[in-house]
Amino acid sequence: MSSRIAVIGGGSWGTAIAVNLTRNDHTVIFYLRREEQVESIKKTRVNRDYFPEHRLPEIIKPTSDLQQAVEDSDIIFI
């Protein structure tokens, strides 16, 4: 069963968690503090600052809006 999961934090740990969650078809709302980082990930699908060697799946939805990240989420990773 797939879930909507919020991952709070856009560092290497949060990025790794987000990528692994998508392997089970979970929708991941990925909260990053910096809007520039969100826009970069949306364009390139890469977290250049913390995980530059991996392309992020399209099912990961980056946002800098914390409320958007957590509302309607089944699980929240901090």
FIKOLVO-580938 format. One record per atom (N, C-alpha, C, CB): residue number from 1; residue in one letter; chain; atom name; x, y, z. Coordinates in nm, 2 decimals. Glycine has a CB too. Layout:
{nr:NUM | rest:a | kette:A | atom:CA | X:X | Y:Y | Z:Z}
...
END
This chain:
{nr:1 | rest:m | kette:A | atom:N | X:0.08 | Y:-0.12 | Z:0.00}
{nr:1 | rest:m | kette:A | atom:CA | X:0.00 | Y:0.00 | Z:0.00}
{nr:1 | rest:m | kette:A | atom:C | X:0.09 | Y:0.12 | Z:0.00}
{nr:1 | rest:m | kette:A | atom:CB | X:-0.10 | Y:0.00 | Z:0.12}
{nr:2 | rest:s | kette:A | atom:N | X:0.07 | Y:0.21 | Z:-0.09}
{nr:2 | rest:s | kette:A | atom:CA | X:0.15 | Y:0.33 | Z:-0.10}
{nr:2 | rest:s | kette:A | atom:C | X:0.09 | Y:0.44 | Z:-0.01}
{nr:2 | rest:s | kette:A | atom:CB | X:0.16 | Y:0.38 | Z:-0.24}
{nr:3 | rest:s | kette:A | atom:N | X:0.18 | Y:0.53 | Z:0.04}
{nr:3 | rest:s | kette:A | atom:CA | X:0.14 | Y:0.63 | Z:0.13}
{nr:3 | rest:s | kette:A | atom:C | X:0.19 | Y:0.77 | Z:0.08}
{nr:3 | rest:s | kette:A | atom:CB | X:0.18 | Y:0.61 | Z:0.27}
{nr:4 | rest:r | kette:A | atom:N | X:0.14 | Y:0.87 | Z:0.14}
{nr:4 | rest:r | kette:A | atom:CA | X:0.19 | Y:1.01 | Z:0.12}
{nr:4 | rest:r | kette:A | atom:C | X:0.28 | Y:1.03 | Z:0.24}
{nr:4 | rest:r | kette:A | atom:CB | X:0.08 | Y:1.12 | Z:0.10}
{nr:5 | rest:i | kette:A | atom:N | X:0.41 | Y:1.05 | Z:0.21}
{nr:5 | rest:i | kette:A | atom:CA | X:0.51 | Y:1.07 | Z:0.32}
{nr:5 | rest:i | kette:A | atom:C | X:0.58 | Y:1.20 | Z:0.31}
{nr:5 | rest:i | kette:A | atom:CB | X:0.61 | Y:0.95 | Z:0.32}
{nr:6 | rest:a | kette:A | atom:N | X:0.59 | Y:1.27 | Z:0.42}
{nr:6 | rest:a | kette:A | atom:CA | X:0.67 | Y:1.40 | Z:0.42}
{nr:6 | rest:a | kette:A | atom:C | X:0.80 | Y:1.37 | Z:0.47}
{nr:6 | rest:a | kette:A | atom:CB | X:0.59 | Y:1.51 | Z:0.50}
{nr:7 | rest:v | kette:A | atom:N | X:0.91 | Y:1.42 | Z:0.41}
{nr:7 | rest:v | kette:A | atom:CA | X:1.04 | Y:1.41 | Z:0.46}
{nr:7 | rest:v | kette:A | atom:C | X:1.09 | Y:1.55 | Z:0.48}
{nr:7 | rest:v | kette:A | atom:CB | X:1.14 | Y:1.33 | Z:0.36}
{nr:8 | rest:i | kette:A | atom:N | X:1.12 | Y:1.58 | Z:0.61}
{nr:8 | rest:i | kette:A | atom:CA | X:1.15 | Y:1.71 | Z:0.65}
{nr:8 | rest:i | kette:A | atom:C | X:1.31 | Y:1.72 | Z:0.66}
{nr:8 | rest:i | kette:A | atom:CB | X:1.09 | Y:1.75 | Z:0.79}
{nr:9 | rest:g | kette:A | atom:N | X:1.37 | Y:1.80 | Z:0.57}
{nr:9 | rest:g | kette:A | atom:CA | X:1.51 | Y:1.82 | Z:0.57}
{nr:9 | rest:g | kette:A | atom:C | X:1.57 | Y:1.77 | Z:0.44}
{nr:9 | rest:g | kette:A | atom:CB | X:1.57 | Y:1.74 | Z:0.69}
{nr:10 | rest:g | kette:A | atom:N | X:1.64 | Y:1.86 | Z:0.38}
{nr:10 | rest:g | kette:A | atom:CA | X:1.70 | Y:1.84 | Z:0.24}
{nr:10 | rest:g | kette:A | atom:C | X:1.84 | Y:1.81 | Z:0.24}
{nr:10 | rest:g | kette:A | atom:CB | X:1.67 | Y:1.95 | Z:0.16}
{nr:11 | rest:g | kette:A | atom:N | X:1.90 | Y:1.76 | Z:0.35}
{nr:11 | rest:g | kette:A | atom:CA | X:2.04 | Y:1.72 | Z:0.35}
{nr:11 | rest:g | kette:A | atom:C | X:2.06 | Y:1.58 | Z:0.29}
{nr:11 | rest:g | kette:A | atom:CB | X:2.10 | Y:1.73 | Z:0.49}
{nr:12 | rest:s | kette:A | atom:N | X:2.18 | Y:1.53 | Z:0.31}
{nr:12 | rest:s | kette:A | atom:CA | X:2.20 | Y:1.39 | Z:0.25}
{nr:12 | rest:s | kette:A | atom:C | X:2.12 | Y:1.29 | Z:0.31}
{nr:12 | rest:s | kette:A | atom:CB | X:2.35 | Y:1.36 | Z:0.27}
{nr:13 | rest:w | kette:A | atom:N | X:2.09 | Y:1.29 | Z:0.44}
{nr:13 | rest:w | kette:A | atom:CA | X:2.01 | Y:1.19 | Z:0.51}
{nr:13 | rest:w | kette:A | atom:C | X:1.86 | Y:1.20 | Z:0.46}
{nr:13 | rest:w | kette:A | atom:CB | X:2.01 | Y:1.21 | Z:0.66}
{nr:14 | rest:g | kette:A | atom:N | X:1.81 | Y:1.32 | Z:0.46}
{nr:14 | rest:g | kette:A | atom:CA | X:1.67 | Y:1.34 | Z:0.41}
{nr:14 | rest:g | kette:A | atom:C | X:1.65 | Y:1.29 | Z:0.26}
{nr:14 | rest:g | kette:A | atom:CB | X:1.62 | Y:1.48 | Z:0.43}
{nr:15 | rest:t | kette:A | atom:N | X:1.75 | Y:1.32 | Z:0.18}
{nr:15 | rest:t | kette:A | atom:CA | X:1.75 | Y:1.29 | Z:0.04}
{nr:15 | rest:t | kette:A | atom:C | X:1.75 | Y:1.14 | Z:0.03}
{nr:15 | rest:t | kette:A | atom:CB | X:1.86 | Y:1.35 | Z:-0.03}
{nr:16 | rest:a | kette:A | atom:N | X:1.84 | Y:1.07 | Z:0.10}
{nr:16 | rest:a | kette:A | atom:CA | X:1.85 | Y:0.92 | Z:0.09}
{nr:16 | rest:a | kette:A | atom:C | X:1.72 | Y:0.86 | Z:0.14}
{nr:16 | rest:a | kette:A | atom:CB | X:1.97 | Y:0.87 | Z:0.18}
{nr:17 | rest:i | kette:A | atom:N | X:1.66 | Y:0.91 | Z:0.25}
{nr:17 | rest:i | kette:A | atom:CA | X:1.53 | Y:0.86 | Z:0.29}
{nr:17 | rest:i | kette:A | atom:C | X:1.42 | Y:0.87 | Z:0.18}
{nr:17 | rest:i | kette:A | atom:CB | X:1.49 | Y:0.93 | Z:0.43}
{nr:18 | rest:a | kette:A | atom:N | X:1.42 | Y:0.99 | Z:0.13}
{nr:18 | rest:a | kette:A | atom:CA | X:1.32 | Y:1.02 | Z:0.02}
{nr:18 | rest:a | kette:A | atom:C | X:1.33 | Y:0.93 | Z:-0.09}
{nr:18 | rest:a | kette:A | atom:CB | X:1.33 | Y:1.17 | Z:-0.02}
{nr:19 | rest:v | kette:A | atom:N | X:1.45 | Y:0.91 | Z:-0.14}
{nr:19 | rest:v | kette:A | atom:CA | X:1.48 | Y:0.82 | Z:-0.26}
{nr:19 | rest:v | kette:A | atom:C | X:1.44 | Y:0.67 | Z:-0.22}
{nr:19 | rest:v | kette:A | atom:CB | X:1.63 | Y:0.82 | Z:-0.30}
{nr:20 | rest:n | kette:A | atom:N | X:1.47 | Y:0.63 | Z:-0.10}
{nr:20 | rest:n | kette:A | atom:CA | X:1.44 | Y:0.49 | Z:-0.06}
{nr:20 | rest:n | kette:A | atom:C | X:1.29 | Y:0.47 | Z:-0.05}
{nr:20 | rest:n | kette:A | atom:CB | X:1.51 | Y:0.45 | Z:0.07}
{nr:21 | rest:l | kette:A | atom:N | X:1.22 | Y:0.57 | Z:0.00}
{nr:21 | rest:l | kette:A | atom:CA | X:1.07 | Y:0.56 | Z:0.01}
{nr:21 | rest:l | kette:A | atom:C | X:1.00 | Y:0.54 | Z:-0.12}
{nr:21 | rest:l | kette:A | atom:CB | X:1.02 | Y:0.68 | Z:0.09}
{nr:22 | rest:t | kette:A | atom:N | X:1.06 | Y:0.60 | Z:-0.23}
{nr:22 | rest:t | kette:A | atom:CA | X:0.99 | Y:0.59 | Z:-0.36}
{nr:22 | rest:t | kette:A | atom:C | X:1.01 | Y:0.45 | Z:-0.42}
{nr:22 | rest:t | kette:A | atom:CB | X:1.06 | Y:0.69 | Z:-0.45}
{nr:23 | rest:r | kette:A | atom:N | X:1.10 | Y:0.37 | Z:-0.37}
{nr:23 | rest:r | kette:A | atom:CA | X:1.12 | Y:0.24 | Z:-0.42}
{nr:23 | rest:r | kette:A | atom:C | X:1.00 | Y:0.15 | Z:-0.39}
{nr:23 | rest:r | kette:A | atom:CB | X:1.24 | Y:0.17 | Z:-0.36}
{nr:24 | rest:n | kette:A | atom:N | X:0.91 | Y:0.19 | Z:-0.29}
{nr:24 | rest:n | kette:A | atom:CA | X:0.79 | Y:0.12 | Z:-0.26}
{nr:24 | rest:n | kette:A | atom:C | X:0.67 | Y:0.20 | Z:-0.31}
{nr:24 | rest:n | kette:A | atom:CB | X:0.78 | Y:0.09 | Z:-0.11}
{nr:25 | rest:d | kette:A | atom:N | X:0.69 | Y:0.28 | Z:-0.41}
{nr:25 | rest:d | kette:A | atom:CA | X:0.58 | Y:0.36 | Z:-0.47}
{nr:25 | rest:d | kette:A | atom:C | X:0.51 | Y:0.46 | Z:-0.38}
{nr:25 | rest:d | kette:A | atom:CB | X:0.48 | Y:0.27 | Z:-0.53}
{nr:26 | rest:h | kette:A | atom:N | X:0.58 | Y:0.51 | Z:-0.27}
{nr:26 | rest:h | kette:A | atom:CA | X:0.52 | Y:0.61 | Z:-0.19}
{nr:26 | rest:h | kette:A | atom:C | X:0.54 | Y:0.75 | Z:-0.25}
{nr:26 | rest:h | kette:A | atom:CB | X:0.59 | Y:0.61 | Z:-0.05}
{nr:27 | rest:t | kette:A | atom:N | X:0.45 | Y:0.83 | Z:-0.24}
{nr:27 | rest:t | kette:A | atom:CA | X:0.46 | Y:0.97 | Z:-0.28}
{nr:27 | rest:t | kette:A | atom:C | X:0.53 | Y:1.04 | Z:-0.17}
{nr:27 | rest:t | kette:A | atom:CB | X:0.32 | Y:1.04 | Z:-0.32}
{nr:28 | rest:v | kette:A | atom:N | X:0.64 | Y:1.11 | Z:-0.21}
{nr:28 | rest:v | kette:A | atom:CA | X:0.72 | Y:1.18 | Z:-0.11}
{nr:28 | rest:v | kette:A | atom:C | X:0.72 | Y:1.33 | Z:-0.13}
{nr:28 | rest:v | kette:A | atom:CB | X:0.87 | Y:1.13 | Z:-0.11}
{nr:29 | rest:i | kette:A | atom:N | X:0.67 | Y:1.40 | Z:-0.02}
{nr:29 | rest:i | kette:A | atom:CA | X:0.67 | Y:1.55 | Z:-0.02}
{nr:29 | rest:i | kette:A | atom:C | X:0.80 | Y:1.58 | Z:0.05}
{nr:29 | rest:i | kette:A | atom:CB | X:0.54 | Y:1.61 | Z:0.04}
{nr:30 | rest:f | kette:A | atom:N | X:0.89 | Y:1.64 | Z:-0.02}
{nr:30 | rest:f | kette:A | atom:CA | X:1.03 | Y:1.67 | Z:0.03}
{nr:30 | rest:f | kette:A | atom:C | X:1.04 | Y:1.81 | Z:0.07}
{nr:30 | rest:f | kette:A | atom:CB | X:1.13 | Y:1.63 | Z:-0.07}
{nr:31 | rest:y | kette:A | atom:N | X:1.05 | Y:1.84 | Z:0.20}
{nr:31 | rest:y | kette:A | atom:CA | X:1.06 | Y:1.98 | Z:0.25}
{nr:31 | rest:y | kette:A | atom:C | X:1.20 | Y:2.02 | Z:0.26}
{nr:31 | rest:y | kette:A | atom:CB | X:0.99 | Y:1.99 | Z:0.39}
{nr:32 | rest:l | kette:A | atom:N | X:1.24 | Y:2.13 | Z:0.19}
{nr:32 | rest:l | kette:A | atom:CA | X:1.37 | Y:2.19 | Z:0.20}
{nr:32 | rest:l | kette:A | atom:C | X:1.35 | Y:2.34 | Z:0.24}
{nr:32 | rest:l | kette:A | atom:CB | X:1.44 | Y:2.18 | Z:0.06}
{nr:33 | rest:r | kette:A | atom:N | X:1.44 | Y:2.38 | Z:0.32}
{nr:33 | rest:r | kette:A | atom:CA | X:1.42 | Y:2.52 | Z:0.38}
{nr:33 | rest:r | kette:A | atom:C | X:1.45 | Y:2.63 | Z:0.27}
{nr:33 | rest:r | kette:A | atom:CB | X:1.52 | Y:2.54 | Z:0.49}
{nr:34 | rest:r | kette:A | atom:N | X:1.54 | Y:2.60 | Z:0.18}
{nr:34 | rest:r | kette:A | atom:CA | X:1.58 | Y:2.71 | Z:0.08}
{nr:34 | rest:r | kette:A | atom:C | X:1.50 | Y:2.69 | Z:-0.05}
{nr:34 | rest:r | kette:A | atom:CB | X:1.73 | Y:2.70 | Z:0.06}
{nr:35 | rest:e | kette:A | atom:N | X:1.43 | Y:2.80 | Z:-0.09}
{nr:35 | rest:e | kette:A | atom:CA | X:1.36 | Y:2.79 | Z:-0.22}
{nr:35 | rest:e | kette:A | atom:C | X:1.45 | Y:2.77 | Z:-0.34}
{nr:35 | rest:e | kette:A | atom:CB | X:1.28 | Y:2.92 | Z:-0.23}
{nr:36 | rest:e | kette:A | atom:N | X:1.57 | Y:2.82 | Z:-0.33}
{nr:36 | rest:e | kette:A | atom:CA | X:1.66 | Y:2.80 | Z:-0.45}
{nr:36 | rest:e | kette:A | atom:C | X:1.69 | Y:2.65 | Z:-0.46}
{nr:36 | rest:e | kette:A | atom:CB | X:1.79 | Y:2.88 | Z:-0.43}
{nr:37 | rest:q | kette:A | atom:N | X:1.71 | Y:2.58 | Z:-0.35}
{nr:37 | rest:q | kette:A | atom:CA | X:1.73 | Y:2.44 | Z:-0.36}
{nr:37 | rest:q | kette:A | atom:C | X:1.61 | Y:2.36 | Z:-0.42}
{nr:37 | rest:q | kette:A | atom:CB | X:1.77 | Y:2.38 | Z:-0.22}
{nr:38 | rest:v | kette:A | atom:N | X:1.49 | Y:2.40 | Z:-0.38}
{nr:38 | rest:v | kette:A | atom:CA | X:1.37 | Y:2.34 | Z:-0.43}
{nr:38 | rest:v | kette:A | atom:C | X:1.36 | Y:2.36 | Z:-0.58}
{nr:38 | rest:v | kette:A | atom:CB | X:1.24 | Y:2.41 | Z:-0.36}
{nr:39 | rest:e | kette:A | atom:N | X:1.38 | Y:2.49 | Z:-0.63}
{nr:39 | rest:e | kette:A | atom:CA | X:1.38 | Y:2.51 | Z:-0.77}
{nr:39 | rest:e | kette:A | atom:C | X:1.48 | Y:2.44 | Z:-0.85}
{nr:39 | rest:e | kette:A | atom:CB | X:1.39 | Y:2.66 | Z:-0.79}
{nr:40 | rest:s | kette:A | atom:N | X:1.60 | Y:2.42 | Z:-0.79}
{nr:40 | rest:s | kette:A | atom:CA | X:1.71 | Y:2.35 | Z:-0.86}
{nr:40 | rest:s | kette:A | atom:C | X:1.67 | Y:2.20 | Z:-0.87}
{nr:40 | rest:s | kette:A | atom:CB | X:1.84 | Y:2.36 | Z:-0.78}
{nr:41 | rest:i | kette:A | atom:N | X:1.61 | Y:2.14 | Z:-0.77}
{nr:41 | rest:i | kette:A | atom:CA | X:1.57 | Y:2.00 | Z:-0.77}
{nr:41 | rest:i | kette:A | atom:C | X:1.45 | Y:1.99 | Z:-0.87}
{nr:41 | rest:i | kette:A | atom:CB | X:1.53 | Y:1.95 | Z:-0.63}
{nr:42 | rest:k | kette:A | atom:N | X:1.36 | Y:2.08 | Z:-0.88}
{nr:42 | rest:k | kette:A | atom:CA | X:1.25 | Y:2.07 | Z:-0.97}
{nr:42 | rest:k | kette:A | atom:C | X:1.30 | Y:2.07 | Z:-1.12}
{nr:42 | rest:k | kette:A | atom:CB | X:1.15 | Y:2.19 | Z:-0.95}
{nr:43 | rest:k | kette:A | atom:N | X:1.41 | Y:2.15 | Z:-1.14}
{nr:43 | rest:k | kette:A | atom:CA | X:1.46 | Y:2.16 | Z:-1.28}
{nr:43 | rest:k | kette:A | atom:C | X:1.55 | Y:2.04 | Z:-1.32}
{nr:43 | rest:k | kette:A | atom:CB | X:1.54 | Y:2.29 | Z:-1.29}
{nr:44 | rest:t | kette:A | atom:N | X:1.64 | Y:2.01 | Z:-1.22}
{nr:44 | rest:t | kette:A | atom:CA | X:1.74 | Y:1.91 | Z:-1.26}
{nr:44 | rest:t | kette:A | atom:C | X:1.72 | Y:1.77 | Z:-1.20}
{nr:44 | rest:t | kette:A | atom:CB | X:1.87 | Y:1.95 | Z:-1.21}
{nr:45 | rest:r | kette:A | atom:N | X:1.62 | Y:1.76 | Z:-1.11}
{nr:45 | rest:r | kette:A | atom:CA | X:1.60 | Y:1.63 | Z:-1.04}
{nr:45 | rest:r | kette:A | atom:C | X:1.72 | Y:1.58 | Z:-0.96}
{nr:45 | rest:r | kette:A | atom:CB | X:1.55 | Y:1.52 | Z:-1.13}
{nr:46 | rest:v | kette:A | atom:N | X:1.81 | Y:1.67 | Z:-0.92}
{nr:46 | rest:v | kette:A | atom:CA | X:1.93 | Y:1.64 | Z:-0.85}
{nr:46 | rest:v | kette:A | atom:C | X:1.95 | Y:1.73 | Z:-0.73}
{nr:46 | rest:v | kette:A | atom:CB | X:2.06 | Y:1.64 | Z:-0.94}
{nr:47 | rest:n | kette:A | atom:N | X:1.98 | Y:1.68 | Z:-0.61}
{nr:47 | rest:n | kette:A | atom:CA | X:2.01 | Y:1.76 | Z:-0.50}
{nr:47 | rest:n | kette:A | atom:C | X:2.16 | Y:1.79 | Z:-0.50}
{nr:47 | rest:n | kette:A | atom:CB | X:1.96 | Y:1.70 | Z:-0.36}
{nr:48 | rest:r | kette:A | atom:N | X:2.20 | Y:1.89 | Z:-0.57}
{nr:48 | rest:r | kette:A | atom:CA | X:2.35 | Y:1.91 | Z:-0.60}
{nr:48 | rest:r | kette:A | atom:C | X:2.43 | Y:1.94 | Z:-0.47}
{nr:48 | rest:r | kette:A | atom:CB | X:2.36 | Y:2.03 | Z:-0.69}
{nr:49 | rest:d | kette:A | atom:N | X:2.37 | Y:1.99 | Z:-0.37}
{nr:49 | rest:d | kette:A | atom:CA | X:2.44 | Y:2.03 | Z:-0.25}
{nr:49 | rest:d | kette:A | atom:C | X:2.47 | Y:1.90 | Z:-0.16}
{nr:49 | rest:d | kette:A | atom:CB | X:2.36 | Y:2.12 | Z:-0.16}
{nr:50 | rest:y | kette:A | atom:N | X:2.39 | Y:1.80 | Z:-0.16}
{nr:50 | rest:y | kette:A | atom:CA | X:2.40 | Y:1.69 | Z:-0.07}
{nr:50 | rest:y | kette:A | atom:C | X:2.40 | Y:1.55 | Z:-0.13}
{nr:50 | rest:y | kette:A | atom:CB | X:2.30 | Y:1.70 | Z:0.03}
{nr:51 | rest:f | kette:A | atom:N | X:2.36 | Y:1.54 | Z:-0.25}
{nr:51 | rest:f | kette:A | atom:CA | X:2.34 | Y:1.40 | Z:-0.31}
{nr:51 | rest:f | kette:A | atom:C | X:2.36 | Y:1.41 | Z:-0.46}
{nr:51 | rest:f | kette:A | atom:CB | X:2.20 | Y:1.34 | Z:-0.28}
{nr:52 | rest:p | kette:A | atom:N | X:2.47 | Y:1.47 | Z:-0.51}
{nr:52 | rest:p | kette:A | atom:CA | X:2.48 | Y:1.51 | Z:-0.65}
{nr:52 | rest:p | kette:A | atom:C | X:2.50 | Y:1.39 | Z:-0.75}
{nr:52 | rest:p | kette:A | atom:CB | X:2.60 | Y:1.59 | Z:-0.67}
{nr:53 | rest:e | kette:A | atom:N | X:2.53 | Y:1.27 | Z:-0.69}
{nr:53 | rest:e | kette:A | atom:CA | X:2.55 | Y:1.16 | Z:-0.78}
{nr:53 | rest:e | kette:A | atom:C | X:2.42 | Y:1.08 | Z:-0.81}
{nr:53 | rest:e | kette:A | atom:CB | X:2.65 | Y:1.06 | Z:-0.72}
{nr:54 | rest:h | kette:A | atom:N | X:2.30 | Y:1.12 | Z:-0.76}
{nr:54 | rest:h | kette:A | atom:CA | X:2.18 | Y:1.05 | Z:-0.79}
{nr:54 | rest:h | kette:A | atom:C | X:2.07 | Y:1.14 | Z:-0.84}
{nr:54 | rest:h | kette:A | atom:CB | X:2.13 | Y:0.98 | Z:-0.66}
{nr:55 | rest:r | kette:A | atom:N | X:2.00 | Y:1.09 | Z:-0.94}
{nr:55 | rest:r | kette:A | atom:CA | X:1.88 | Y:1.16 | Z:-0.99}
{nr:55 | rest:r | kette:A | atom:C | X:1.76 | Y:1.12 | Z:-0.91}
{nr:55 | rest:r | kette:A | atom:CB | X:1.86 | Y:1.12 | Z:-1.14}
{nr:56 | rest:l | kette:A | atom:N | X:1.69 | Y:1.22 | Z:-0.87}
{nr:56 | rest:l | kette:A | atom:CA | X:1.57 | Y:1.20 | Z:-0.78}
{nr:56 | rest:l | kette:A | atom:C | X:1.45 | Y:1.16 | Z:-0.87}
{nr:56 | rest:l | kette:A | atom:CB | X:1.54 | Y:1.32 | Z:-0.70}
{nr:57 | rest:p | kette:A | atom:N | X:1.38 | Y:1.06 | Z:-0.83}
{nr:57 | rest:p | kette:A | atom:CA | X:1.26 | Y:1.02 | Z:-0.90}
{nr:57 | rest:p | kette:A | atom:C | X:1.15 | Y:1.13 | Z:-0.91}
{nr:57 | rest:p | kette:A | atom:CB | X:1.20 | Y:0.89 | Z:-0.84}
{nr:58 | rest:e | kette:A | atom:N | X:1.07 | Y:1.13 | Z:-1.01}
{nr:58 | rest:e | kette:A | atom:CA | X:0.97 | Y:1.23 | Z:-1.03}
{nr:58 | rest:e | kette:A | atom:C | X:0.86 | Y:1.22 | Z:-0.92}
{nr:58 | rest:e | kette:A | atom:CB | X:0.90 | Y:1.21 | Z:-1.16}
{nr:59 | rest:i | kette:A | atom:N | X:0.85 | Y:1.11 | Z:-0.85}
{nr:59 | rest:i | kette:A | atom:CA | X:0.75 | Y:1.09 | Z:-0.74}
{nr:59 | rest:i | kette:A | atom:C | X:0.79 | Y:1.17 | Z:-0.62}
{nr:59 | rest:i | kette:A | atom:CB | X:0.73 | Y:0.95 | Z:-0.71}
{nr:60 | rest:i | kette:A | atom:N | X:0.91 | Y:1.23 | Z:-0.61}
{nr:60 | rest:i | kette:A | atom:CA | X:0.95 | Y:1.31 | Z:-0.50}
{nr:60 | rest:i | kette:A | atom:C | X:0.91 | Y:1.46 | Z:-0.54}
{nr:60 | rest:i | kette:A | atom:CB | X:1.11 | Y:1.30 | Z:-0.48}
{nr:61 | rest:k | kette:A | atom:N | X:0.83 | Y:1.52 | Z:-0.46}
{nr:61 | rest:k | kette:A | atom:CA | X:0.78 | Y:1.65 | Z:-0.48}
{nr:61 | rest:k | kette:A | atom:C | X:0.84 | Y:1.75 | Z:-0.38}
{nr:61 | rest:k | kette:A | atom:CB | X:0.62 | Y:1.66 | Z:-0.46}
{nr:62 | rest:p | kette:A | atom:N | X:0.95 | Y:1.83 | Z:-0.43}
{nr:62 | rest:p | kette:A | atom:CA | X:1.01 | Y:1.92 | Z:-0.34}
{nr:62 | rest:p | kette:A | atom:C | X:0.93 | Y:2.05 | Z:-0.31}
{nr:62 | rest:p | kette:A | atom:CB | X:1.14 | Y:1.97 | Z:-0.39}
{nr:63 | rest:t | kette:A | atom:N | X:0.94 | Y:2.10 | Z:-0.19}
{nr:63 | rest:t | kette:A | atom:CA | X:0.86 | Y:2.22 | Z:-0.15}
{nr:63 | rest:t | kette:A | atom:C | X:0.94 | Y:2.29 | Z:-0.04}
{nr:63 | rest:t | kette:A | atom:CB | X:0.72 | Y:2.19 | Z:-0.11}
{nr:64 | rest:s | kette:A | atom:N | X:0.92 | Y:2.42 | Z:-0.03}
{nr:64 | rest:s | kette:A | atom:CA | X:0.98 | Y:2.50 | Z:0.08}
{nr:64 | rest:s | kette:A | atom:C | X:0.86 | Y:2.54 | Z:0.18}
{nr:64 | rest:s | kette:A | atom:CB | X:1.06 | Y:2.62 | Z:0.03}
{nr:65 | rest:d | kette:A | atom:N | X:0.74 | Y:2.49 | Z:0.15}
{nr:65 | rest:d | kette:A | atom:CA | X:0.63 | Y:2.52 | Z:0.23}
{nr:65 | rest:d | kette:A | atom:C | X:0.60 | Y:2.40 | Z:0.33}
{nr:65 | rest:d | kette:A | atom:CB | X:0.50 | Y:2.55 | Z:0.14}
{nr:66 | rest:l | kette:A | atom:N | X:0.64 | Y:2.43 | Z:0.46}
{nr:66 | rest:l | kette:A | atom:CA | X:0.63 | Y:2.32 | Z:0.56}
{nr:66 | rest:l | kette:A | atom:C | X:0.48 | Y:2.27 | Z:0.57}
{nr:66 | rest:l | kette:A | atom:CB | X:0.68 | Y:2.37 | Z:0.69}
{nr:67 | rest:q | kette:A | atom:N | X:0.39 | Y:2.36 | Z:0.57}
{nr:67 | rest:q | kette:A | atom:CA | X:0.25 | Y:2.32 | Z:0.59}
{nr:67 | rest:q | kette:A | atom:C | X:0.20 | Y:2.23 | Z:0.47}
{nr:67 | rest:q | kette:A | atom:CB | X:0.16 | Y:2.44 | Z:0.60}
{nr:68 | rest:q | kette:A | atom:N | X:0.24 | Y:2.27 | Z:0.35}
{nr:68 | rest:q | kette:A | atom:CA | X:0.21 | Y:2.19 | Z:0.24}
{nr:68 | rest:q | kette:A | atom:C | X:0.27 | Y:2.05 | Z:0.25}
{nr:68 | rest:q | kette:A | atom:CB | X:0.26 | Y:2.25 | Z:0.11}
{nr:69 | rest:a | kette:A | atom:N | X:0.39 | Y:2.04 | Z:0.30}
{nr:69 | rest:a | kette:A | atom:CA | X:0.46 | Y:1.91 | Z:0.32}
{nr:69 | rest:a | kette:A | atom:C | X:0.39 | Y:1.82 | Z:0.41}
{nr:69 | rest:a | kette:A | atom:CB | X:0.61 | Y:1.94 | Z:0.36}
{nr:70 | rest:v | kette:A | atom:N | X:0.34 | Y:1.87 | Z:0.52}
{nr:70 | rest:v | kette:A | atom:CA | X:0.29 | Y:1.78 | Z:0.62}
{nr:70 | rest:v | kette:A | atom:C | X:0.14 | Y:1.76 | Z:0.62}
{nr:70 | rest:v | kette:A | atom:CB | X:0.32 | Y:1.83 | Z:0.76}
{nr:71 | rest:e | kette:A | atom:N | X:0.06 | Y:1.85 | Z:0.56}
{nr:71 | rest:e | kette:A | atom:CA | X:-0.08 | Y:1.83 | Z:0.55}
{nr:71 | rest:e | kette:A | atom:C | X:-0.12 | Y:1.71 | Z:0.46}
{nr:71 | rest:e | kette:A | atom:CB | X:-0.15 | Y:1.96 | Z:0.50}
{nr:72 | rest:d | kette:A | atom:N | X:-0.21 | Y:1.63 | Z:0.51}
{nr:72 | rest:d | kette:A | atom:CA | X:-0.25 | Y:1.51 | Z:0.44}
{nr:72 | rest:d | kette:A | atom:C | X:-0.15 | Y:1.40 | Z:0.43}
{nr:72 | rest:d | kette:A | atom:CB | X:-0.30 | Y:1.55 | Z:0.30}
{nr:73 | rest:s | kette:A | atom:N | X:-0.04 | Y:1.42 | Z:0.50}
{nr:73 | rest:s | kette:A | atom:CA | X:0.07 | Y:1.31 | Z:0.50}
{nr:73 | rest:s | kette:A | atom:C | X:0.03 | Y:1.20 | Z:0.59}
{nr:73 | rest:s | kette:A | atom:CB | X:0.21 | Y:1.37 | Z:0.53}
{nr:74 | rest:d | kette:A | atom:N | X:0.05 | Y:1.08 | Z:0.55}
{nr:74 | rest:d | kette:A | atom:CA | X:0.03 | Y:0.96 | Z:0.64}
{nr:74 | rest:d | kette:A | atom:C | X:0.14 | Y:0.94 | Z:0.74}
{nr:74 | rest:d | kette:A | atom:CB | X:0.01 | Y:0.84 | Z:0.55}
{nr:75 | rest:i | kette:A | atom:N | X:0.26 | Y:0.98 | Z:0.70}
{nr:75 | rest:i | kette:A | atom:CA | X:0.38 | Y:0.96 | Z:0.78}
{nr:75 | rest:i | kette:A | atom:C | X:0.47 | Y:1.09 | Z:0.76}
{nr:75 | rest:i | kette:A | atom:CB | X:0.46 | Y:0.83 | Z:0.74}
{nr:76 | rest:i | kette:A | atom:N | X:0.54 | Y:1.13 | Z:0.87}
{nr:76 | rest:i | kette:A | atom:CA | X:0.63 | Y:1.24 | Z:0.86}
{nr:76 | rest:i | kette:A | atom:C | X:0.76 | Y:1.20 | Z:0.92}
{nr:76 | rest:i | kette:A | atom:CB | X:0.57 | Y:1.36 | Z:0.94}
{nr:77 | rest:f | kette:A | atom:N | X:0.87 | Y:1.21 | Z:0.83}
{nr:77 | rest:f | kette:A | atom:CA | X:1.00 | Y:1.18 | Z:0.88}
{nr:77 | rest:f | kette:A | atom:C | X:1.07 | Y:1.31 | Z:0.91}
{nr:77 | rest:f | kette:A | atom:CB | X:1.09 | Y:1.10 | Z:0.77}
{nr:78 | rest:i | kette:A | atom:N | X:1.13 | Y:1.32 | Z:1.03}
{nr:78 | rest:i | kette:A | atom:CA | X:1.20 | Y:1.44 | Z:1.06}
{nr:78 | rest:i | kette:A | atom:C | X:1.35 | Y:1.41 | Z:1.08}
{nr:78 | rest:i | kette:A | atom:CB | X:1.15 | Y:1.51 | Z:1.20}
END
